[in-house]
């Protein structure tokens, strides 16, 4: 019998609520209703991972599928990890306390490169061989996705397959492919499933490609060594944001997290083309949600969570074509319930005094402006296209209001 986290251990670490599970709106499926299981693994602590909208969306979409059970796991903080290693306690998910090695899939998000070592650490704590070549038929498939997967090679020795692009549709397709392969008796073993998976658009399997290098260490050529693998992997894009399912009953944590509020994704993509911005490039093109749909989602989110703040999140929220009338309508609807609407950091050229007054109607909050760089030359070089005059006007308008 594997050792578990006991009350004694939990009471001796910081913020034990990170590790207990059982939060409001969490979804627990029984073994009888689970045909394929996936652990959504965020390679950082609970407070950061629970603030990530991507996992809220995937958790919701995957658990809507019959026979699919998606659970959550986060990196333990150093105090708990020391005790886990000392007592040989494996890393488990929050929903059913299942060890990572017992899942069909473990899916990591590549949000920032500094979290990559946490991925290896979590695999080790979850009793999964760290290197792909060391895994056997009884080990789960390791999936990676997210913005950093556009350069997956630094982790190529450690994951089995990558999802390039947006995951809402392709992850469901992947689960269906696994069910089919499992029902047929798992023909061809691990390689057999990977050959099925690589046929899906947006799936990259590093073991199906050979890389040749130049003398200076740069890549000379990448050639597929499997007839099922495409020569180039094309990213997945959700064509219509109004048709894809959005979580209206997200998990409400017991403790405080980084973004402890309703997160409403207004649109995806950005048209600005700032030279340093990775997200602005990989999430193209711009796709907006209809204001009527956003207001409907906001209503359900307020009813299902009890939060008193709605944050309109997108890469450049102030560029949303229907922003002012939508904010006006939302504030009118929710002000009697003391629910405020907030905007993330604003570009200083797309700010209006009226908008500032609107969002301060329910609760006074800060305004964040990004001057972008210290000189006009630098602002022009990075393709920001804002001036010092824009900054002075925005700050002056905010001060006047």
PyMOL commands that set and color helices and strands:
alter all, ss='L'
color gray80, all
select helices_A, chain A and resi 7-10+16-18+31-33+46-49+53-64+78-86+100-102+113-125+132-134+147-151+153-155+167-183+189-197+206-208+278-282+291-305+317-319+323-337+353-359+376-381+388-400
alter helices_A, ss='H'
color red, helices_A
select strands_A, chain A and resi 36-42+68-74+105-109+141-145+161-163+203-204+209-213+219-224+262-265+267-268+287-288+309-313+340-343+346-347+369-370
alter strands_A, ss='S'
color yellow, strands_A
deselect
rebuild
show_as cartoon
